[in-house]
Amino acid sequence: MNTTPLINTAIWVVTALVAAAFLFSGALKLVSSRQKLMAKPGAGWAGDFPAWFIKVLGTAEVLGSLGLVLPAATGIAPVLTPIAASCLAALMVGAGAVMYRRGEYKHIIANAVYFALLVTIAVCRF
């Protein structure tokens, strides 16, 4: 996509903010126990999954956050940036499904916002 400098800057700002959110969220899943996560507000979903799966999610989020920024910033395999955004968007679809199943509808809104931002990043970077 051919973008103006202002739009490119806006995409970078959105990308950095989303990457920071996923880096924080993923790191939290990696360093916290399942029980600690379940005690946090909005993280009751952790009780539905085994500890190893939560660590896999954390790893995917950390790697995805790095994939949002590093390839585009370094110019090394920049096609990985929209792929990372697409993968994280798919992760948000799964998270939304879990929240819907649990009846946690207000959390679906946050997932939808992340999904929309990730799709925007993917479209702009492909």
RAWO-V998852 format. One line per field, one symbol per residue. phi: phi as a letter, one per 40 degrees, with the letter a starting at -180 (. if undefined). burial: b if it has 16 or more other ideal C-beta (glycine too) atoms within 10 Angstrom, else e. A space follows every 50 residues. Layout:
phi=???
burial=???
This chain:
phi=.cbcdccccccccccccccccccccccccccccdcccccccgbcddccbc dcccccdcccccccccccbcccccgcfccccccccccccccccccccccc ccgccccccccccddccccccccccc
burial=eeeeeeeeeebeebbeebbeebbebbebbeebebeebeeeeebebbeeee eeebeebbebbbbbbbbbbbbbeeeeeeebbbbbbbbbbebbeebbeebe eeeeeebbeebeebbebbbbbbebbe
